[in-house]
């Protein structure tokens, strides 16, 4: 069971090594990188390539670790008891299974994606240490222990918004997805837009990387944003000549797909203004 990438996902050699190492070690794979570099999509592609179902747990700022195991609906049980409902005699009727429970008891091995773990409270990763390490947890309300029948492949993503605890990091295999270099980006684009004209692609990627390298940029455009931009360029049937910027503006054509805040737009407007004054 080895991951080598897919036709629709360009995986670099170091990324495939990381995925396969985590599978071999039976450790969670912790994937960090800029937003939009394909961390979430990696888990889906691993599942597809290995022929496994995927269970996705998207983390929010209000998510608690317990929700990944199970939740006990005491309010509904109290209401049913007041109504004389026979369901109250079986507490399991009020247990809602979480994503880890689903993954642990699935009929086949699964890929479990814990997406954007850094959004949650700082204690969230620590609260899952034992469950991810031992692949089991105890349900106090029913007195049962839920154990993984087949150990899932766990992929955890983080946008680096906050530091993760050392104890949690020790239990993971770590990989940082570097931003694609121009050659890798070209391969990614050609997967999404097969047959794209090479002169248009070369001009567009040159502008894109120049924009990313601009000092003072608040938010650098990501892989997903350059793909959106290229989709617009193709829809408008623009040529490499159309992409040339005149002295009046330092902004690329259809820049709204690349620049996502007014500070960065104003930065390029100031650069154009300064360039005109120096002439």
SULFENQUI-V303893 format. One record per residue. N is the residue number from 0. OMEGA is omega as a letter, one per 30 degrees, with the letter a starting at -180 (* if undefined). Layout:
BEGIN
n: {N:N}
omega: {OMEGA:OMEGA}
END
This chain:
BEGIN
n: {0:1:2:3:4:5:6:7:8:9:10:11:12:13:14:15:16:17:18:19:20:21:22:23:24:25:26:27:28:29:30:31:32:33:34:35:36:37:38:39:40:41:42:43:44:45:46:47:48:49:50:51:52:53:54:55:56:57:58:59:60:61:62:63:64:65:66:67:68:69:70:71:72:73:74:75:76:77:78:79:80:81:82:83:84:85:86:87:88:89:90:91:92:93:94:95:96:97:98:99:100:101:102:103:104:105:106:107:108:109:110:111:112:113:114:115:116:117:118:119:120:121:122:123:124:125:126:127:128:129:130:131:132:133:134:135:136:137:138:139:140:141:142:143:144:145:146:147:148:149:150:151:152:153:154:155:156:157:158:159:160:161:162:163:164:165:166:167:168:169:170:171:172:173:174:175:176:177:178:179:180:181:182:183:184:185:186:187:188:189:190:191:192:193:194:195:196:197:198:199:200:201:202:203:204:205:206:207:208:209:210:211:212:213:214:215:216:217:218:219:220:221:222:223:224:225:226:227:228:229:230:231:232:233:234:235:236:237:238:239:240:241:242:243:244:245:246:247:248:249:250:251:252:253:254:255:256:257:258:259:260:261:262:263:264:265:266:267:268:269:270:271:272:273:274:275:276:277:278}
omega: {a:l:l:a:l:l:a:a:l:l:l:a:a:l:l:l:a:a:a:l:l:l:a:a:a:l:l:l:l:a:l:l:l:l:l:l:l:a:l:a:l:a:l:a:l:l:a:a:a:l:a:l:l:l:a:l:a:a:l:a:a:a:l:a:a:a:l:l:l:l:l:a:a:a:l:l:l:l:a:l:l:l:l:a:a:a:a:a:l:a:a:l:a:l:l:a:l:a:l:l:l:a:a:a:l:a:l:l:a:l:l:l:l:a:l:a:a:l:a:l:a:a:a:a:a:a:l:a:a:a:l:a:a:a:l:l:a:l:a:a:a:l:a:l:l:a:l:l:l:a:l:l:a:l:a:l:l:l:l:l:l:l:l:a:a:a:l:a:a:a:a:l:a:l:l:l:l:l:a:l:a:a:l:l:l:l:l:a:a:l:a:a:a:l:l:a:a:l:l:a:a:a:a:a:l:l:a:a:l:l:a:a:a:l:l:a:a:l:l:l:a:l:a:a:l:l:l:a:l:l:l:l:l:l:l:l:a:l:l:l:l:a:a:a:l:a:a:a:l:a:l:l:l:a:a:l:a:a:a:l:a:l:a:l:l:l:a:l:l:l:l:l:l:l:l:a:a:a:*}
END
